[in-house]
Structure formats: structure tokens, C-alpha cells
């Protein structure tokens, strides 16, 4: 480590996750404070040097644009919603120059999508927020995608967002300055366990749902594992070891819904993620989420989310008129 400290550029993209950014940047401040030395220096960068609004509506000032960005050791791309729209030719060129210069480059939350679209994750392992995992895996087969909380692979790294970014940076501090400092930083955040590579992003099903029935948990797990080819309600009941009537009673008791409605919502939520990230057509997404008819999928999506699949894709990705999903044969 040189006297100037390890220099990090945070590239803030429109609608970036403030939670992920804070989780990645605050450990650096605390590490400097506890060490009594400038171990780290960081710079906030936007593509044009103008302030950037995060996903919660708060606006962050930056110090540089891409044109006058300083030389750094590490780049962290901070994104969340609309990562594809944020990839401009200038950003792509800047990130590729940094990679060619040997700079370590990573993405947090959906920042991995930005790196992948810039061609910087081919042949690497990467992760992304769990809601985007399936679409990301399908869109970039040349990248080995996992559901780990964070991954470091040579000069590429990624974190799933939220507190996963804290784990990423605590491991980074530990690797550079030892476990004692990393543990002290963690303690300052009242964070009593530093997660490691390989830890899963999501809680166990029984922990993330208000369900105190193992049989119901088995049924929901089967639903989550069969999105593209939905199981029948009798098959779900058999998987859980209960009758259809008992399964209906359990869903109503614990989640105030029916098996069919809950399963349909899971499939539509998966479709919403695919629409935002996948390059697949709306018809292909309908099939991938277990809807035999694109028109039926469109109707169900509109009822659930208040807009058509095409409108959702346009809103989140900002697709132009030339996209294949604008063909008249696609449902509206």
C-alpha cells in the first residue's frame, strides 16, 4: 500500500441503490478512522459530472465526470434500476480503458449488468441481486453466474446489493489490512458476522415468509423451483404430503391467499425481472414463466401490476422503436 492510499472510484449511475453505495463506502471511512491513517481515498463520479439521483429520490453530488476522472486502483459501478439504459458509449469506453490498464472493476446491486454489457465479465464469475439472477444468467451465458452474496474473480468483483456490499468491503479490508481491522470495522456497524464467498443471498424460505408449516414451505419451494413448467395444485399438495384441501387451508391461514393465486404471483414476479433485464421477447418470457399463451400472460400481468408487459419493458429499459418486442405480433 502506497502513502497515497488505495484509490477507489464510485461510478454513480441514475437510480443507483443508496443502500448499496453506503454499504460499500462507509467501511472505507471507518477503516481510515480506526487505523488513524488514509488507507483509502474515494471519488464520486457520474458520466457527465452532474449530480445523480438515487433510487429513493435523494440526489448525490459528485466530484468528477468521466472526462476528468482521476487515476484509481479500483472502480465500483453503483446501479440498481435501469442498468441497461445507463450504459452509454462513453461509459463503455471508459470502463474498457480502465480494465485494459489493469484496474480492478466491480459492480454492486445491478452493476454487474453494466459490466457484462460492456464485455467485461466474459469468462469471469459474477453475482447480481437475486431478483435479477435468472435473467442475468440467460442474457450472459459466457459469464458464470452464482447466487453468492459477493464474488471476487481476479480483477473483477461483484456484490448482490444492500448489506452484501458491506461484506464485500469488509473482506476487501481484511485481505489488505488483516482480520483485526476488518472485525473492528464490522463491530462499528453492529454487524456481528462477516459473510464469506459462497454464502447465499436469501434467507431460508421459513425465515423470509411468515410460515410456520414445513409442509407449506415444501409446497412453496416446489413452486419456486417450477416456474417455467408449473406443477398442478394436486402435484404441489402431493409434494408437500397434504391433500389439496389442506394445502388451500395452509395458504389461507399463513398467507391469506390461494395456491393458484400465490403461484401465479411468483411467476409474474419472475416475468417482471426478465422483462427488465432479459433480451428475450415477451412471448419467450411468457413461456419461461409458465404461460402457454402470450395474450393470457399479458392479461395476467396487467391485472397484477397495472400495466402491460410491453409498457413495463419500455419503462424500465427505455427501449426504442426498433426493438423486436415492438412488433405488432407481440401482446400489448
CORRA-V400049 format. One record per backbone hydrogen bond with DSSP energy under -0.5 kcal/mol. NH is the residue of the N-H (numbers start at 0). CO is the residue of the C=O. E is the energy in kcal/mol with one decimal. If there is no record, write none. Layout:
nh = [NH NH]
co = [CO CO]
e = [E E]
//
This chain:
nh = [4 5 7 8 9 9 10 10 11 11 12 12 14 15 16 17 20 21 22 23 24 25 27 28 29 30 31 32 33 34 35 36 38 40 42 44 44 45 51 53 54 56 59 62 63 65 67 68 72 73 74 75 76 76 77 77 78 78 79 80 82 85 86 87 91 92 93 94 95 96 97 98 99 100 101 102 103 104 105 106 107 108 109 110 112 113 114 115 116 117 118 119 122 123 125 128 131 132 132 135 136 137 138 139 142 143 144 145 148 150 152 155 156 157 158 159 163 164 166 167 168 169 170 171 172 173 174 175 176 177 181 182 183 184 185 186 187 188 188 189 190 191 194 197 198 200 206 207 208 210 216 217 218 219 220 221 222 223 224 225 225 235 236 237 238 239 240 241 246 247 248 249 250 251 252 253 254 255 255 256 261 262 263 264 265 266 267 268 269 270 271 272 273 274 275 276 277 284 285 286 287 288 289 290 291 296 297 298 299 300 301 302 303 304 305 311 312 313 314 315 316 317 322 325 326 329]
co = [1 38 40 73 7 42 8 75 9 44 10 77 52 12 78 15 16 17 18 19 20 21 24 24 25 26 27 28 29 30 31 31 36 5 7 9 42 63 59 57 15 53 51 43 43 46 64 65 6 6 103 8 74 105 10 75 76 107 80 14 79 81 83 85 87 88 89 90 91 92 93 94 95 96 98 97 72 154 74 156 76 158 107 107 109 109 110 111 112 113 115 114 141 120 143 108 128 128 129 131 132 133 134 135 139 123 142 125 198 157 155 152 104 150 106 148 160 161 162 163 164 165 166 167 168 169 170 171 172 173 177 178 179 180 181 182 183 184 185 186 185 189 192 149 195 146 203 203 204 208 212 213 214 215 216 217 218 219 220 221 222 231 232 233 234 235 236 236 242 243 244 245 246 247 248 249 250 250 251 250 257 258 259 260 261 262 263 264 265 266 267 268 269 270 271 272 273 280 281 282 283 284 286 285 289 292 293 294 295 296 297 298 299 300 301 307 308 309 310 311 312 313 319 322 323 326]
e = [-1.7 -3.1 -2.6 -2.8 -0.6 -3.1 -0.7 -2.5 -0.8 -2.8 -0.7 -2.2 -3.0 -1.4 -1.2 -0.7 -2.3 -2.7 -2.3 -1.5 -2.3 -2.4 -0.9 -1.3 -2.3 -2.4 -2.2 -2.1 -2.9 -2.3 -1.4 -1.3 -2.3 -2.5 -2.3 -2.8 -0.5 -2.0 -2.4 -3.3 -2.8 -1.7 -3.2 -2.4 -1.6 -1.0 -0.6 -1.0 -2.3 -1.5 -2.8 -3.2 -0.5 -2.9 -2.9 -0.6 -0.6 -1.3 -0.6 -1.3 -0.5 -1.1 -1.4 -1.1 -2.7 -2.4 -2.2 -2.6 -2.1 -2.1 -2.1 -2.4 -2.4 -1.5 -1.7 -2.3 -1.8 -2.4 -2.5 -1.6 -2.4 -1.5 -0.6 -1.7 -1.2 -0.9 -2.0 -2.7 -2.3 -1.2 -1.7 -2.7 -2.6 -2.1 -2.4 -1.0 -2.5 -0.5 -0.9 -2.7 -2.8 -2.1 -2.1 -1.8 -2.1 -2.3 -0.9 -2.1 -1.8 -2.7 -3.4 -1.5 -1.3 -2.4 -1.8 -2.6 -1.9 -1.4 -1.9 -2.3 -2.1 -2.5 -2.3 -1.8 -2.9 -2.4 -2.5 -1.7 -3.3 -2.3 -1.7 -3.0 -1.9 -2.5 -2.5 -2.3 -1.6 -1.0 -0.8 -1.7 -2.1 -0.6 -0.8 -0.5 -2.0 -1.2 -1.6 -1.7 -1.2 -2.7 -2.4 -2.2 -1.8 -2.6 -2.6 -1.9 -1.9 -2.6 -1.5 -0.6 -1.3 -2.3 -2.5 -2.4 -2.2 -1.9 -0.9 -2.7 -2.4 -2.4 -2.0 -2.6 -2.5 -2.1 -2.4 -2.6 -2.2 -0.6 -0.8 -1.0 -2.6 -2.4 -2.3 -2.1 -2.0 -2.1 -2.3 -2.4 -2.0 -2.0 -2.2 -1.7 -2.3 -2.6 -1.4 -1.7 -2.0 -2.2 -2.3 -1.9 -2.3 -1.2 -1.7 -3.0 -0.6 -2.5 -2.5 -2.2 -2.4 -2.7 -2.3 -2.2 -2.1 -3.0 -2.1 -2.3 -2.4 -2.4 -2.3 -2.3 -2.5 -1.7 -1.6 -1.9 -1.7 -1.8]
//
